[in-house]
């Protein structure tokens, strides 16, 4: 049994990957790994993260495209660039950005 850690990053926070050249906005957090074994085994062993840590769902972008990423906490660092993330799904969940933190949209009809 894994001991769940407290998440270091928050929903709406802009982060970047520690190794790979992409950044994104967190839109969900799993307290521990919650994806398929096939996905996990596809990560090169030398950079494969531990499963007993928070994993983050990101609206991610790099120089070529935007996509959804699933990243371990150990592989994320805060993005302090001040640049907005251009992922097209951000407006579905967030409205506006204050100091690198995107604000969740309020309930529909409010």
C-alpha positions in Angstrom: 0.0 0.0 0.0 1.3 3.4 -0.9 1.2 6.4 1.4 -0.4 9.3 -0.4 1.5 12.6 -0.3 0.0 16.1 -0.1 0.0 17.7 -3.5 2.7 20.4 -3.9 0.9 22.2 -6.8 -2.7 23.4 -7.2 -5.4 23.3 -9.8 -5.0 26.3 -12.1 -1.2 26.6 -11.5 1.1 27.0 -14.5 4.0 24.4 -14.4 6.7 23.1 -16.6 8.3 19.7 -17.0 11.6 19.3 -15.3 13.1 17.3 -18.2 11.0 17.7 -21.4 10.3 21.1 -23.1 6.6 21.6 -22.3 4.5 23.5 -19.9 0.8 23.5 -18.9 -2.0 24.4 -16.5 -3.0 21.8 -13.9 -6.7 20.9 -14.2 -6.9 17.8 -12.0 -4.7 15.9 -9.4 -4.5 12.2 -8.5 -3.1 11.6 -5.0 -1.1 8.7 -6.4 -0.6 7.1 -9.9 -3.9 6.3 -11.5 -3.2 5.4 -15.1 -2.6 2.1 -17.0 0.4 -0.2 -16.4 1.0 0.0 -20.2 1.3 3.8 -20.0 3.6 3.5 -17.0 5.9 0.9 -18.6 6.2 3.0 -21.8 8.2 5.6 -19.8 11.9 5.0 -20.2 13.1 3.3 -17.0 15.8 5.9 -16.3 13.2 8.6 -16.0 10.2 6.5 -14.8 8.7 8.2 -11.7 7.6 6.6 -8.4 3.9 5.8 -8.3 3.4 6.9 -4.6 3.2 10.6 -5.3 0.7 13.0 -6.7 0.2 12.9 -10.5 -1.2 15.9 -12.4 -3.4 16.3 -15.4 -2.3 19.3 -17.5 -3.5 21.3 -20.5 0.0 21.1 -22.0 1.8 22.8 -24.8 5.2 22.7 -26.5 6.5 24.6 -29.5 4.6 22.3 -31.9 1.3 21.4 -30.4 -1.1 21.3 -27.4 -2.3 18.1 -25.7 -3.3 16.6 -22.4 -0.3 15.4 -20.2 -0.2 13.2 -17.1 2.9 14.1 -15.1 4.3 13.0 -11.7 5.0 15.7 -9.1 8.7 14.9 -9.1 8.9 16.0 -12.8 7.2 19.3 -12.4 8.5 22.7 -11.4 6.6 26.1 -11.2 6.6 28.1 -14.5 7.5 31.6 -13.6 7.6 32.9 -17.2 4.4 35.0 -16.8 3.4 33.8 -20.3 -0.1 32.5 -20.8 -0.7 28.9 -21.8 -2.5 28.8 -25.2 -4.2 25.4 -24.9 -7.7 25.7 -26.5 -9.4 23.8 -23.6 -8.4 26.2 -20.9 -11.5 28.4 -21.3 -13.8 25.4 -20.7 -12.6 25.2 -17.1 -10.8 28.4 -16.3 -11.6 32.1 -16.6 -8.8 34.6 -16.3 -5.3 34.3 -14.7 -3.8 36.0 -11.7 0.0 35.8 -11.1 0.3 32.5 -13.0 -2.8 30.9 -11.4 -5.8 30.3 -13.6 -9.2 30.8 -11.8 -11.8 28.0 -12.0 -15.0 29.0 -13.7 -18.0 29.4 -11.4 -21.0 27.1 -11.6 -23.1 27.4 -14.8 -25.8 30.0 -14.3 -23.9 32.0 -11.7 
